[in-house]
Amino acid sequence: MIKLKEEIEIEKLKEYGFSENRYHYKTNIGALDIYCNKETKEISGVGFYPVGDRIVFRALKEDLGMENLVDITKKI
């Protein structure tokens, strides 16, 4: 599971191209949509099918440069 670090304000995601919706923040990289739940700060992704944490983390790290903002709570 990938989560935004507790000390990071969720509004900071706007600096990385996320847009705010009712329940989550969302951005897309090509066909990959990345969501961050406002309440839990959990980050997940959907492409043409639900994708795993490894693909989402790679997009956060390589495409958005956000590796210092997230925690990984299980081995991916």
Helices and strands as residue ranges (DSSP letters): E 2-4, G 10-16, E 19-20, E 24-29, E 32-37, E 42-46, E 50-51, H 53-58, I 59-63, G 67-69, E 70-72
